[in-house]
Amino acid sequence: MKSLENKVVVITGGAKGIGFADAKLFLQRGAKVAICDLWEKELISAKKTLKKYGEVFARAADIRKEKAVVKFVKEVIAHYGRLDVLINNAGILPSRADFSEQSPSVIDDVIDTNLKGILYMTRAVINHMINKKSGIIINMSSVAGIEGYAEMAVYCATKFGIRGFSEALDEEVSGQGIKVYSICPGPVKTDLNAGFTGRPAEGIPPEEVAELIVKIVATLPASKTCFEI
């Protein structure tokens, strides 16, 4: 198992949920963390808590906007001198509805956040990783990226896309010292899940997902690129 001491880990959607759990656990294992989130108030609160565990860099950034993504990544590299790991965690989950009832604005928002946001973030870091011949990228997909679910067509489309992108990119860059993985959890006990169901959040704790992610970064499994949990 590789040491995570002083590794620089970038996490999108790091203010709460799985992203926050990731950040906390990486810090506890000795890594340095950079988080971004769309919601500045929650980001400030998260940074205040996370600083108890280690070095944290935090910036508000909208991953739907390429310029904001590029700016954030440049700031991270300027602050830490490099980055080693990217966790593409940020995403949204719209209310369940038949596809015929989904508005163009909802379709755009889900695709821009869940899929294009990951593409923008990855594009912003990939040349840095290629130049140093090392890097790890972990993309949050879902069981909805393995199996389709009624009233979740747009969300499923993005999560299938994330898994396909991860597999294809790993084929491209694995020979250059870079590994790409996707994580496909079922329901997770987060605000995102609660907002989707309209009920108190149920599912596995985000800390359990974080444990898997940290283990992958520390061990770099070669046998597969997609992990269900």
Short mmCIF file of the C-alpha atoms (twelve columns), coordinates in Angstrom:
data_MODEL
# 
_entry.id   MODEL 
# 
loop_
_atom_site.group_PDB 
_atom_site.id 
_atom_site.type_symbol 
_atom_site.label_atom_id 
_atom_site.label_alt_id 
_atom_site.label_comp_id 
_atom_site.label_asym_id 
_atom_site.label_seq_id 
_atom_site.Cartn_x 
_atom_site.Cartn_y 
_atom_site.Cartn_z 
_atom_site.pdbx_PDB_model_num 
ATOM 1   C CA . MET A 1   0.000   0.000  0.000   1 
ATOM 2   C CA . LYS A 2   1.418   3.359  -1.065  1 
ATOM 3   C CA . SER A 3   1.854   6.180  1.433   1 
ATOM 4   C CA . LEU A 4   -0.463  9.153  0.952   1 
ATOM 5   C CA . GLU A 5   1.830   11.459 2.920   1 
ATOM 6   C CA . ASN A 6   1.944   14.907 1.250   1 
ATOM 7   C CA . LYS A 7   0.030   13.742 -1.832  1 
ATOM 8   C CA . VAL A 8   -2.034  16.607 -3.271  1 
ATOM 9   C CA . VAL A 9   -5.648  15.544 -3.722  1 
ATOM 10  C CA . VAL A 10  -8.186  17.705 -5.567  1 
ATOM 11  C CA . ILE A 11  -11.846 17.048 -4.759  1 
ATOM 12  C CA . THR A 12  -14.834 18.668 -6.452  1 
ATOM 13  C CA . GLY A 13  -18.032 19.047 -4.464  1 
ATOM 14  C CA . GLY A 14  -15.925 18.915 -1.322  1 
ATOM 15  C CA . ALA A 15  -18.137 20.921 1.020   1 
ATOM 16  C CA . LYS A 16  -20.357 18.048 2.112   1 
ATOM 17  C CA . GLY A 17  -21.416 14.461 1.505   1 
ATOM 18  C CA . ILE A 18  -18.967 12.081 -0.140  1 
ATOM 19  C CA . GLY A 19  -16.606 14.898 -1.112  1 
ATOM 20  C CA . PHE A 20  -16.280 16.107 2.471   1 
ATOM 21  C CA . ALA A 21  -15.796 12.538 3.724   1 
ATOM 22  C CA . ASP A 22  -13.084 12.043 1.085   1 
ATOM 23  C CA . ALA A 23  -11.295 15.228 2.114   1 
ATOM 24  C CA . LYS A 24  -11.362 14.364 5.814   1 
ATOM 25  C CA . LEU A 25  -10.040 10.842 5.307   1 
ATOM 26  C CA . PHE A 26  -7.272  11.882 2.916   1 
ATOM 27  C CA . LEU A 27  -6.155  14.517 5.427   1 
ATOM 28  C CA . GLN A 28  -6.170  11.938 8.209   1 
ATOM 29  C CA . ARG A 29  -3.909  9.760  6.049   1 
ATOM 30  C CA . GLY A 30  -1.397  12.595 5.616   1 
ATOM 31  C CA . ALA A 31  -2.402  14.032 2.234   1 
ATOM 32  C CA . LYS A 32  -2.891  17.680 1.355   1 
ATOM 33  C CA . VAL A 33  -6.306  18.561 0.003   1 
ATOM 34  C CA . ALA A 34  -7.801  21.133 -2.365  1 
ATOM 35  C CA . ILE A 35  -11.589 21.334 -2.490  1 
ATOM 36  C CA . CYS A 36  -13.988 23.309 -4.598  1 
ATOM 37  C CA . ASP A 37  -17.730 23.677 -4.402  1 
ATOM 38  C CA . LEU A 38  -20.445 25.818 -5.927  1 
ATOM 39  C CA . TRP A 39  -21.807 26.815 -2.516  1 
ATOM 40  C CA . GLU A 40  -19.382 29.239 -0.865  1 
ATOM 41  C CA . LYS A 41  -21.048 29.327 2.562   1 
ATOM 42  C CA . GLU A 42  -20.868 25.539 2.912   1 
ATOM 43  C CA . LEU A 43  -17.311 25.592 1.534   1 
ATOM 44  C CA . ILE A 44  -16.141 28.026 4.219   1 
ATOM 45  C CA . SER A 45  -17.710 25.885 6.924   1 
ATOM 46  C CA . ALA A 46  -16.147 22.723 5.500   1 
ATOM 47  C CA . LYS A 47  -12.681 24.288 5.341   1 
ATOM 48  C CA . LYS A 48  -12.952 25.409 8.958   1 
ATOM 49  C CA . THR A 49  -13.687 21.836 10.032  1 
ATOM 50  C CA . LEU A 50  -11.189 20.154 7.719   1 
ATOM 51  C CA . LYS A 51  -8.297  22.379 8.843   1 
ATOM 52  C CA . LYS A 52  -8.313  20.437 12.111  1 
ATOM 53  C CA . TYR A 53  -6.991  17.433 10.194  1 
ATOM 54  C CA . GLY A 54  -4.416  18.946 7.864   1 
ATOM 55  C CA . GLU A 55  -3.642  21.422 5.092   1 
ATOM 56  C CA . VAL A 56  -6.663  22.500 3.048   1 
ATOM 57  C CA . PHE A 57  -6.986  24.799 0.045   1 
ATOM 58  C CA . ALA A 58  -10.574 25.786 -0.778  1 
ATOM 59  C CA . ARG A 59  -12.137 27.858 -3.543  1 
ATOM 60  C CA . ALA A 60  -15.672 28.382 -4.787  1 
ATOM 61  C CA . ALA A 61  -15.888 27.177 -8.391  1 
ATOM 62  C CA . ASP A 62  -18.643 26.278 -10.825 1 
ATOM 63  C CA . ILE A 63  -17.473 23.144 -12.634 1 
ATOM 64  C CA . ARG A 64  -20.047 23.774 -15.370 1 
ATOM 65  C CA . LYS A 65  -17.845 26.636 -16.566 1 
ATOM 66  C CA . GLU A 66  -14.531 25.732 -18.167 1 
ATOM 67  C CA . LYS A 67  -12.835 29.030 -17.313 1 
ATOM 68  C CA . ALA A 68  -13.714 28.602 -13.635 1 
ATOM 69  C CA . VAL A 69  -12.315 25.066 -13.685 1 
ATOM 70  C CA . VAL A 70  -9.048  26.100 -15.347 1 
ATOM 71  C CA . LYS A 71  -8.649  28.974 -12.877 1 
ATOM 72  C CA . PHE A 72  -9.185  26.667 -9.903  1 
ATOM 73  C CA . VAL A 73  -6.680  24.086 -11.129 1 
ATOM 74  C CA . LYS A 74  -4.057  26.771 -11.806 1 
ATOM 75  C CA . GLU A 75  -4.575  28.112 -8.280  1 
ATOM 76  C CA . VAL A 76  -4.138  24.657 -6.778  1 
ATOM 77  C CA . ILE A 77  -0.886  24.045 -8.665  1 
ATOM 78  C CA . ALA A 78  0.379   27.519 -7.741  1 
ATOM 79  C CA . HIS A 79  -0.447  26.863 -4.077  1 
ATOM 80  C CA . TYR A 80  0.913   23.317 -3.726  1 
ATOM 81  C CA . GLY A 81  3.351   23.139 -6.637  1 
ATOM 82  C CA . ARG A 82  1.639   20.102 -8.143  1 
ATOM 83  C CA . LEU A 83  -1.404  17.839 -7.939  1 
ATOM 84  C CA . ASP A 84  -1.391  14.071 -7.725  1 
ATOM 85  C CA . VAL A 85  -4.995  12.918 -7.459  1 
ATOM 86  C CA . LEU A 86  -8.283  14.214 -8.870  1 
ATOM 87  C CA . ILE A 87  -11.577 13.076 -7.349  1 
ATOM 88  C CA . ASN A 88  -14.397 14.163 -9.665  1 
ATOM 89  C CA . ASN A 89  -17.152 14.008 -7.069  1 
ATOM 90  C CA . ALA A 90  -19.485 16.949 -7.727  1 
ATOM 91  C CA . GLY A 91  -22.864 16.081 -9.183  1 
ATOM 92  C CA . ILE A 92  -26.593 16.673 -8.998  1 
ATOM 93  C CA . LEU A 93  -29.608 14.385 -8.906  1 
ATOM 94  C CA . PRO A 94  -32.886 15.828 -10.252 1 
ATOM 95  C CA . SER A 95  -36.288 14.848 -8.927  1 
ATOM 96  C CA . ARG A 96  -37.685 11.675 -10.461 1 
ATOM 97  C CA . ALA A 97  -39.792 12.279 -13.556 1 
ATOM 98  C CA . ASP A 98  -40.585 10.637 -16.869 1 
ATOM 99  C CA . PHE A 99  -38.171 11.796 -19.543 1 
ATOM 100 C CA . SER A 100 -41.087 13.335 -21.472 1 
ATOM 101 C CA . GLU A 101 -41.602 15.680 -18.524 1 
ATOM 102 C CA . GLN A 102 -37.990 16.788 -18.134 1 
ATOM 103 C CA . SER A 103 -37.427 20.389 -19.186 1 
ATOM 104 C CA . PRO A 104 -34.516 21.406 -21.425 1 
ATOM 105 C CA . SER A 105 -33.103 23.463 -18.540 1 
ATOM 106 C CA . VAL A 106 -33.004 20.419 -16.243 1 
ATOM 107 C CA . ILE A 107 -31.420 18.314 -18.987 1 
ATOM 108 C CA . ASP A 108 -28.748 20.953 -19.568 1 
ATOM 109 C CA . ASP A 109 -28.028 21.387 -15.857 1 
ATOM 110 C CA . VAL A 110 -27.626 17.668 -15.195 1 
ATOM 111 C CA . ILE A 111 -25.395 17.099 -18.228 1 
ATOM 112 C CA . ASP A 112 -23.350 20.249 -17.609 1 
ATOM 113 C CA . THR A 113 -22.732 19.354 -13.962 1 
ATOM 114 C CA . ASN A 114 -22.455 15.580 -13.958 1 
ATOM 115 C CA . LEU A 115 -20.724 14.948 -17.268 1 
ATOM 116 C CA . LYS A 116 -19.231 18.106 -18.748 1 
ATOM 117 C CA . GLY A 117 -17.962 19.171 -15.329 1 
ATOM 118 C CA . ILE A 118 -15.934 15.972 -15.106 1 
ATOM 119 C CA . LEU A 119 -14.638 16.423 -18.658 1 
ATOM 120 C CA . TYR A 120 -13.599 20.014 -17.929 1 
ATOM 121 C CA . MET A 121 -11.858 19.113 -14.659 1 
ATOM 122 C CA . THR A 122 -10.046 16.162 -16.185 1 
ATOM 123 C CA . ARG A 123 -8.951  18.177 -19.206 1 
ATOM 124 C CA . ALA A 124 -7.600  20.861 -16.874 1 
ATOM 125 C CA . VAL A 125 -5.352  18.416 -14.984 1 
ATOM 126 C CA . ILE A 126 -4.430  15.773 -17.548 1 
ATOM 127 C CA . ASN A 127 -1.463  17.516 -19.182 1 
ATOM 128 C CA . HIS A 128 0.025   18.267 -15.766 1 
ATOM 129 C CA . MET A 129 -0.209  14.562 -14.929 1 
ATOM 130 C CA . ILE A 130 1.177   13.506 -18.319 1 
ATOM 131 C CA . ASN A 131 4.143   15.851 -17.900 1 
ATOM 132 C CA . LYS A 132 5.051   14.376 -14.518 1 
ATOM 133 C CA . LYS A 133 4.217   10.835 -15.687 1 
ATOM 134 C CA . SER A 134 1.977   10.094 -12.734 1 
ATOM 135 C CA . GLY A 135 -1.555  10.763 -11.562 1 
ATOM 136 C CA . ILE A 136 -4.781  9.195  -10.376 1 
ATOM 137 C CA . ILE A 137 -8.274  10.220 -11.491 1 
ATOM 138 C CA . ILE A 138 -11.375 8.860  -9.778  1 
ATOM 139 C CA . ASN A 139 -14.776 9.696  -11.236 1 
ATOM 140 C CA . MET A 140 -18.013 9.271  -9.314  1 
ATOM 141 C CA . SER A 141 -20.478 7.301  -11.389 1 
ATOM 142 C CA . SER A 142 -23.340 5.295  -9.835  1 
ATOM 143 C CA . VAL A 143 -25.228 2.024  -10.012 1 
ATOM 144 C CA . ALA A 144 -27.340 4.178  -12.338 1 
ATOM 145 C CA . GLY A 145 -24.302 4.092  -14.621 1 
ATOM 146 C CA . ILE A 146 -24.521 0.305  -14.778 1 
ATOM 147 C CA . GLU A 147 -28.286 -0.242 -14.912 1 
ATOM 148 C CA . GLY A 148 -31.021 2.058  -16.210 1 
ATOM 149 C CA . TYR A 149 -33.834 3.198  -13.915 1 
ATOM 150 C CA . ALA A 150 -37.248 4.567  -14.857 1 
ATOM 151 C CA . GLU A 151 -37.777 8.286  -14.213 1 
ATOM 152 C CA . MET A 152 -33.998 8.765  -14.056 1 
ATOM 153 C CA . ALA A 153 -33.113 8.730  -17.758 1 
ATOM 154 C CA . VAL A 154 -31.060 11.925 -17.855 1 
ATOM 155 C CA . TYR A 155 -29.173 11.094 -14.675 1 
ATOM 156 C CA . CYS A 156 -28.486 7.570  -15.962 1 
ATOM 157 C CA . ALA A 157 -27.217 8.998  -19.248 1 
ATOM 158 C CA . THR A 158 -24.605 11.065 -17.408 1 
ATOM 159 C CA . LYS A 159 -23.535 8.238  -15.126 1 
ATOM 160 C CA . PHE A 160 -23.197 5.742  -18.001 1 
ATOM 161 C CA . GLY A 161 -21.193 8.450  -19.771 1 
ATOM 162 C CA . ILE A 162 -18.873 8.881  -16.802 1 
ATOM 163 C CA . ARG A 163 -18.150 5.170  -16.665 1 
ATOM 164 C CA . GLY A 164 -17.476 5.000  -20.404 1 
ATOM 165 C CA . PHE A 165 -15.267 8.076  -20.283 1 
ATOM 166 C CA . SER A 166 -13.284 6.622  -17.395 1 
ATOM 167 C CA . GLU A 167 -12.649 3.328  -19.186 1 
ATOM 168 C CA . ALA A 168 -11.677 5.052  -22.430 1 
ATOM 169 C CA . LEU A 169 -9.368  7.563  -20.763 1 
ATOM 170 C CA . ASP A 170 -7.664  4.820  -18.779 1 
ATOM 171 C CA . GLU A 171 -6.911  3.082  -22.086 1 
ATOM 172 C CA . GLU A 172 -5.355  6.324  -23.349 1 
ATOM 173 C CA . VAL A 173 -3.170  7.263  -20.401 1 
ATOM 174 C CA . SER A 174 -2.388  4.111  -18.408 1 
ATOM 175 C CA . GLY A 175 0.876   3.750  -20.299 1 
ATOM 176 C CA . GLN A 176 1.899   7.222  -19.126 1 
ATOM 177 C CA . GLY A 177 1.791   6.515  -15.409 1 
ATOM 178 C CA . ILE A 178 -1.827  7.606  -14.936 1 
ATOM 179 C CA . LYS A 179 -4.708  5.471  -13.689 1 
ATOM 180 C CA . VAL A 180 -8.399  6.293  -14.120 1 
ATOM 181 C CA . TYR A 181 -11.190 4.679  -12.111 1 
ATOM 182 C CA . SER A 182 -14.926 5.081  -11.649 1 
ATOM 183 C CA . ILE A 183 -16.922 4.438  -8.482  1 
ATOM 184 C CA . CYS A 184 -20.495 3.177  -8.790  1 
ATOM 185 C CA . PRO A 185 -22.233 3.406  -5.406  1 
ATOM 186 C CA . GLY A 186 -25.849 2.641  -4.682  1 
ATOM 187 C CA . PRO A 187 -27.866 5.038  -2.497  1 
ATOM 188 C CA . VAL A 188 -25.627 7.030  -0.154  1 
ATOM 189 C CA . LYS A 189 -26.786 8.752  3.019   1 
ATOM 190 C CA . THR A 190 -26.332 12.364 1.866   1 
ATOM 191 C CA . ASP A 191 -28.349 15.544 1.371   1 
ATOM 192 C CA . LEU A 192 -28.342 14.772 -2.362  1 
ATOM 193 C CA . ASN A 193 -30.199 11.534 -1.751  1 
ATOM 194 C CA . ALA A 194 -32.615 13.168 0.678   1 
ATOM 195 C CA . GLY A 195 -33.437 15.891 -1.842  1 
ATOM 196 C CA . PHE A 196 -34.100 13.250 -4.478  1 
ATOM 197 C CA . THR A 197 -36.444 11.080 -2.407  1 
ATOM 198 C CA . GLY A 198 -38.061 13.805 -0.315  1 
ATOM 199 C CA . ARG A 199 -37.409 11.634 2.744   1 
ATOM 200 C CA . PRO A 200 -34.611 11.437 5.328   1 
ATOM 201 C CA . ALA A 201 -31.460 10.184 3.628   1 
ATOM 202 C CA . GLU A 202 -30.939 6.432  3.535   1 
ATOM 203 C CA . GLY A 203 -28.153 4.230  2.230   1 
ATOM 204 C CA . ILE A 204 -24.506 3.574  2.937   1 
ATOM 205 C CA . PRO A 205 -22.628 6.279  4.856   1 
ATOM 206 C CA . PRO A 206 -20.409 8.567  2.744   1 
ATOM 207 C CA . GLU A 207 -17.472 7.559  4.922   1 
ATOM 208 C CA . GLU A 208 -17.731 4.034  3.523   1 
ATOM 209 C CA . VAL A 209 -17.387 5.365  -0.017  1 
ATOM 210 C CA . ALA A 210 -14.436 7.490  1.099   1 
ATOM 211 C CA . GLU A 211 -12.726 4.400  2.533   1 
ATOM 212 C CA . LEU A 212 -12.966 2.688  -0.865  1 
ATOM 213 C CA . ILE A 213 -11.628 5.739  -2.700  1 
ATOM 214 C CA . VAL A 214 -8.654  6.132  -0.363  1 
ATOM 215 C CA . LYS A 215 -7.905  2.407  -0.650  1 
ATOM 216 C CA . ILE A 216 -7.909  2.635  -4.463  1 
ATOM 217 C CA . VAL A 217 -5.519  5.590  -4.405  1 
ATOM 218 C CA . ALA A 218 -3.223  3.768  -1.987  1 
ATOM 219 C CA . THR A 219 -3.194  0.433  -3.848  1 
ATOM 220 C CA . LEU A 220 -3.791  1.285  -7.546  1 
ATOM 221 C CA . PRO A 221 -5.596  -1.942 -8.475  1 
ATOM 222 C CA . ALA A 222 -4.847  -3.003 -12.043 1 
ATOM 223 C CA . SER A 223 -7.506  -5.672 -12.512 1 
ATOM 224 C CA . LYS A 224 -10.453 -3.334 -13.105 1 
ATOM 225 C CA . THR A 225 -11.412 0.318  -13.463 1 
ATOM 226 C CA . CYS A 226 -15.003 0.321  -12.137 1 
ATOM 227 C CA . PHE A 227 -15.872 -0.377 -8.508  1 
ATOM 228 C CA . GLU A 228 -19.388 -0.934 -7.187  1 
ATOM 229 C CA . ILE A 229 -20.255 -0.315 -3.549  1 
# 
